[in-house]
Amino acid sequence: MTRPRSALRTPTVPGRRTRRPGAWLGWLFAAPAAVMYAVFVLRPLLLTVQYSFYDWNGIGASTWVGVDNYTRLFTEPEQFATILHAFELILFFSLIPVLLGLFVAATIRGIAQSRLAMVARTVLFLPQIIPLVAAGIMWSWLLSTPGLVNELLSAVGLGGLTRAWLGDFSTALPAVGVIGAWVLVGLCTLLLLAGMSKIDPALYESARLDGAGPVREFFAITLPSLRQEVGVCVTVTVIAALASFDIVYISTQGGPGNSTMVPGLEIFYLAFSEREIGQASALAVVLVILVLACVLPIQRFTRDGTR
């Protein structure tokens, strides 16, 4: 006669926590990644905070200066202007791609069964495949004085508007913003299309029965259902604007003058050209704080169930 299976189990002692045999196995697999993250992310971050309180050229002895490096960021117009330029780029890197992405995604969704929709997805996503360095070089040619943009303006009778778009103090930063918008609009479109594919078609059918048109459907059904996707798009694009480096370095290198200088490029110049490691570290710390200050409220607002 065989004993019941329950009778073969080891009795548990009240008040004693039972350990599963593989409880530490997950931590063992995560340990290499955690060590790499600590060595290559957390340690440099802490060292950057430490260096920001010193005057150091990266080679010789360092001198404690306290918060002087941070004070210079907000008292010297040239350095404070780099932060303002980054916030100006948010309009181009974030606002324009998200709005255009919503419009293009809604349009593609309306023709989802046609070949044109597939072609549109491919063409819009091409900027994500092209390296940013190549994109910067290409747009530098297009926006130069003999470039295609000026040639087209002259061809349609708008020759008075032609200029060196990346070499003019008044148009250099918006021109860089246009390049960033071109790069990011495809990513936003595909993310929003993925979100639209999860919306229940019955909602649209009910809206049509109530007499709602395409515009009413978009604002009453599509846009509220894309809350999280819009949050992801805004988060990614805001970070791209505040931490921009590649496109600016290739297209303008911060010029003309300092009209397109952004924090990422200023950190590079301070650290490797002017050998002001402490000042560069202070700007890097401020940049991290600005990114968190912008991203965390966006994540909180776009999370389901929060306002």
C-alpha positions as CSV (number, residue, x, y, z in Angstrom):
1,M,0.0,0.0,0.0
2,T,1.4,3.3,-1.1
3,R,1.3,6.3,1.2
4,P,-0.4,9.5,0.0
5,R,1.9,12.0,-1.7
6,S,1.0,14.7,0.9
7,A,2.3,12.4,3.6
8,L,5.7,12.3,2.0
9,R,6.2,16.1,2.2
10,T,8.6,17.5,4.7
11,P,6.6,19.2,7.5
12,T,7.0,22.9,7.8
13,V,7.9,24.5,11.2
14,P,5.7,27.5,12.0
15,G,7.6,30.8,11.9
16,R,10.4,29.4,9.8
17,R,10.8,30.7,6.2
18,T,11.2,28.0,3.6
19,R,14.0,28.4,1.1
20,R,13.5,27.4,-2.5
21,P,16.4,25.4,-3.9
22,G,16.9,27.9,-6.8
23,A,16.3,31.1,-4.9
24,W,19.8,32.4,-5.4
25,L,20.1,31.1,-9.0
26,G,18.4,34.2,-10.4
27,W,20.9,36.5,-8.6
28,L,23.7,34.4,-9.8
29,F,22.7,35.0,-13.4
30,A,22.1,38.7,-12.8
31,A,25.5,39.2,-11.0
32,P,27.7,39.7,-14.2
33,A,25.3,42.3,-15.6
34,A,25.1,44.0,-12.2
35,V,28.9,44.1,-11.8
36,M,29.3,45.5,-15.3
37,Y,26.7,48.2,-14.6
38,A,28.3,49.1,-11.3
39,V,31.8,49.4,-12.9
40,F,30.9,51.1,-16.2
41,V,27.9,53.2,-15.1
42,L,27.6,53.8,-11.4
43,R,31.4,54.3,-10.7
44,P,31.9,56.8,-13.5
45,L,28.8,58.7,-12.4
46,L,30.1,58.9,-8.8
47,L,33.5,60.0,-10.0
48,T,31.9,62.7,-12.2
49,V,30.1,64.1,-9.2
50,Q,33.4,64.0,-7.2
51,Y,35.4,65.7,-10.0
52,S,32.8,68.5,-10.3
53,F,33.9,69.9,-7.0
54,Y,37.6,70.2,-8.1
55,D,39.6,72.3,-10.4
56,W,41.6,69.7,-12.3
57,N,43.2,69.5,-15.8
58,G,43.1,65.7,-15.8
59,I,46.9,65.2,-15.3
60,G,48.3,67.3,-12.4
61,A,47.1,67.9,-8.9
62,S,43.5,68.9,-8.3
63,T,42.3,71.8,-6.2
64,W,39.1,71.8,-4.2
65,V,36.8,74.6,-5.4
66,G,33.4,73.5,-3.9
67,V,30.4,74.7,-5.9
68,D,32.4,77.2,-7.9
69,N,32.1,75.1,-11.1
70,Y,28.3,75.0,-10.7
71,T,28.2,78.7,-10.1
72,R,30.0,79.4,-13.3
73,L,27.4,77.4,-15.2
74,F,24.7,79.8,-14.3
75,T,26.7,83.0,-14.1
76,E,28.7,82.8,-17.4
77,P,26.4,83.6,-20.3
78,E,28.2,81.3,-22.8
79,Q,27.8,78.2,-20.6
80,F,24.3,79.0,-19.5
81,A,23.3,79.6,-23.2
82,T,24.2,75.9,-24.0
83,I,21.5,74.8,-21.6
84,L,19.0,77.2,-23.2
85,H,19.9,75.8,-26.6
86,A,19.1,72.3,-25.5
87,F,15.7,73.3,-24.4
88,E,15.1,75.1,-27.7
89,L,15.9,71.9,-29.5
90,I,13.1,70.1,-27.6
91,L,10.7,72.0,-29.8
92,F,12.3,70.4,-32.9
93,F,13.4,67.0,-31.5
94,S,10.2,66.3,-29.5
95,L,7.2,68.4,-30.3
96,I,7.4,68.3,-34.1
97,P,8.2,64.5,-34.4
98,V,5.4,63.6,-32.0
99,L,2.8,65.7,-33.7
100,L,3.9,64.6,-37.1
101,G,4.1,61.0,-35.9
102,L,0.5,61.2,-34.7
103,F,-0.7,62.6,-38.0
104,V,1.3,60.2,-40.2
105,A,0.4,57.2,-38.1
106,A,-3.3,58.0,-38.2
107,T,-3.0,58.4,-42.0
108,I,-1.1,55.1,-42.5
109,R,-3.7,53.3,-40.2
110,G,-6.4,54.5,-42.6
111,I,-4.7,52.8,-45.6
112,A,-3.2,49.9,-43.6
113,Q,-4.2,47.2,-46.2
114,S,-2.4,48.9,-49.1
115,R,1.1,48.6,-50.3
116,L,1.6,52.3,-49.8
117,A,1.4,51.9,-46.1
118,M,4.3,49.4,-46.1
119,V,6.4,51.7,-48.3
120,A,5.6,54.7,-46.0
121,R,6.7,52.7,-42.9
122,T,10.0,51.7,-44.6
123,V,10.8,55.3,-45.9
124,L,10.0,56.9,-42.5
125,F,12.1,54.4,-40.6
126,L,15.2,54.8,-42.9
127,P,16.6,57.7,-40.8
128,Q,16.9,55.3,-37.8
129,I,19.0,53.0,-39.9
130,I,21.3,55.7,-41.2
131,P,24.2,56.5,-38.8
132,L,23.8,60.0,-37.3
133,V,27.2,60.9,-38.6
134,A,26.1,60.1,-42.2
135,A,22.8,62.0,-41.6
136,G,24.7,65.1,-40.4
137,I,27.1,65.1,-43.4
138,M,24.2,64.6,-45.8
139,W,22.2,67.5,-44.3
140,S,25.3,69.7,-44.3
141,W,25.5,69.3,-48.0
142,L,21.7,69.9,-48.5
143,L,21.7,73.0,-46.3
144,S,25.0,74.5,-47.6
145,T,25.0,77.6,-49.9
146,P,25.2,75.6,-53.2
147,G,23.0,72.9,-51.6
148,L,19.8,71.3,-52.9
149,V,17.6,73.4,-50.5
150,N,18.8,76.7,-51.9
151,E,18.6,75.3,-55.4
152,L,15.0,74.4,-55.0
153,L,14.2,77.8,-53.5
154,S,15.8,79.5,-56.4
155,A,14.0,77.3,-58.9
156,V,10.5,78.3,-57.5
157,G,11.4,82.0,-57.4
158,L,12.3,82.3,-53.7
159,G,16.0,83.0,-54.3
160,G,15.8,85.9,-51.7
161,L,15.4,83.3,-49.0
162,T,18.6,81.4,-49.8
163,R,21.4,81.4,-47.3
164,A,23.9,79.2,-45.6
165,W,21.4,77.7,-43.3
166,L,24.0,76.1,-40.9
167,G,26.3,79.1,-41.1
168,D,23.8,81.9,-40.3
169,F,23.5,82.9,-36.6
170,S,19.7,83.2,-36.9
171,T,19.0,79.9,-38.7
172,A,21.8,77.5,-37.5
173,L,20.0,76.2,-34.4
174,P,16.6,75.7,-36.2
175,A,18.4,74.0,-39.0
176,V,20.0,71.5,-36.6
177,G,16.5,71.1,-35.1
178,V,15.1,70.2,-38.5
179,I,17.8,67.5,-38.9
180,G,16.8,66.0,-35.5
181,A,13.1,66.1,-36.3
182,W,13.8,64.3,-39.6
183,V,15.7,61.6,-37.7
184,L,13.1,61.1,-35.0
185,V,9.8,61.4,-36.8
186,G,10.0,57.8,-38.2
187,L,10.6,56.3,-34.7
188,C,7.7,58.2,-33.2
189,T,5.4,57.1,-36.2
190,L,6.2,53.4,-35.7
191,L,5.8,53.5,-32.0
192,L,2.4,55.2,-32.4
193,L,1.4,52.8,-35.1
194,A,2.1,49.9,-32.8
195,G,-0.1,51.5,-30.1
196,M,-2.9,52.1,-32.6
197,S,-2.9,48.4,-33.6
198,K,-3.9,47.5,-30.0
199,I,-7.0,49.6,-30.0
200,D,-10.2,47.6,-30.2
201,P,-11.9,48.2,-33.6
202,A,-15.3,48.0,-31.9
203,L,-14.6,51.4,-30.4
204,Y,-14.4,52.9,-33.8
205,E,-17.5,51.1,-35.0
206,S,-19.5,52.4,-32.0
207,A,-18.2,55.9,-32.7
208,R,-19.3,55.8,-36.3
209,L,-22.7,54.6,-35.3
210,D,-23.0,57.6,-33.1
211,G,-22.1,59.8,-36.1
212,A,-18.5,60.6,-35.2
213,G,-16.2,61.6,-38.0
214,P,-12.4,60.9,-38.4
215,V,-11.4,63.9,-36.4
216,R,-13.8,63.1,-33.6
217,E,-12.6,59.5,-33.6
218,F,-9.0,60.6,-33.3
219,F,-9.5,62.9,-30.3
220,A,-12.1,60.8,-28.5
221,I,-10.6,57.3,-29.1
222,T,-7.1,57.2,-30.7
223,L,-5.4,59.9,-28.7
224,P,-6.5,58.8,-25.2
225,S,-5.6,55.2,-26.0
226,L,-2.1,56.2,-27.0
227,R,-1.2,57.8,-23.7
228,Q,1.6,55.5,-22.8
229,E,3.0,55.4,-26.4
230,V,3.0,59.2,-26.5
231,G,4.8,59.2,-23.2
232,V,7.5,56.9,-24.6
233,C,7.9,59.1,-27.7
234,V,8.2,62.3,-25.6
235,T,10.6,60.7,-23.2
236,V,12.9,59.4,-25.9
237,T,12.9,62.6,-27.9
238,V,13.4,64.9,-24.9
239,I,16.4,62.9,-23.9
240,A,17.7,63.1,-27.5
241,A,17.3,66.9,-27.4
242,L,19.0,67.5,-24.1
243,A,21.8,65.0,-24.7
244,S,22.3,65.9,-28.4
245,F,25.9,65.6,-29.6
246,D,26.4,63.7,-32.9
247,I,24.3,65.8,-35.2
248,V,25.5,69.1,-33.8
249,Y,29.2,68.1,-33.9
250,I,29.0,66.9,-37.5
251,S,26.9,69.7,-38.9
252,T,28.1,72.9,-37.1
253,Q,30.6,71.9,-34.3
254,G,28.8,74.4,-32.1
255,G,29.0,77.3,-34.6
256,P,28.7,79.8,-36.0
257,G,30.1,81.4,-32.8
258,N,28.3,79.5,-30.0
259,S,24.9,79.7,-31.6
260,T,24.4,75.9,-31.7
261,M,26.5,74.9,-28.7
262,V,24.7,72.3,-26.6
263,P,25.7,70.8,-23.2
264,G,26.9,67.5,-24.7
265,L,29.3,69.3,-27.1
266,E,30.3,71.8,-24.4
267,I,31.3,69.0,-22.1
268,F,33.4,67.5,-24.9
269,Y,35.3,70.7,-25.5
270,L,35.8,71.5,-21.9
271,A,37.2,68.1,-21.1
272,F,39.3,67.3,-24.1
273,S,40.2,70.7,-25.6
274,E,40.3,73.1,-22.6
275,R,41.3,70.4,-20.1
276,E,38.8,71.7,-17.5
277,I,37.7,68.4,-16.1
278,G,36.0,69.8,-13.1
279,Q,33.9,72.3,-15.1
280,A,33.0,69.6,-17.6
281,S,31.9,67.2,-14.8
282,A,29.7,69.9,-13.3
283,L,27.9,70.5,-16.6
284,A,27.5,66.7,-17.0
285,V,25.9,66.4,-13.5
286,V,23.6,69.3,-14.3
287,L,22.6,67.7,-17.6
288,V,21.7,64.4,-15.8
289,I,19.6,66.4,-13.3
290,L,17.8,68.2,-16.1
291,V,17.1,65.0,-18.0
292,L,15.6,63.4,-14.8
293,A,13.6,66.6,-14.0
294,C,12.1,66.5,-17.5
295,V,11.6,62.8,-17.9
296,L,10.2,61.8,-14.5
297,P,7.1,64.1,-14.6
298,I,6.4,62.9,-18.2
299,Q,6.5,59.3,-17.1
300,R,4.2,60.0,-14.1
301,F,1.7,62.0,-16.2
302,T,1.5,59.4,-19.0
303,R,1.2,56.4,-16.8
304,D,-2.2,54.8,-16.7
305,G,-4.4,55.9,-13.8
306,T,-2.3,59.0,-12.9
307,R,-2.9,62.6,-13.5
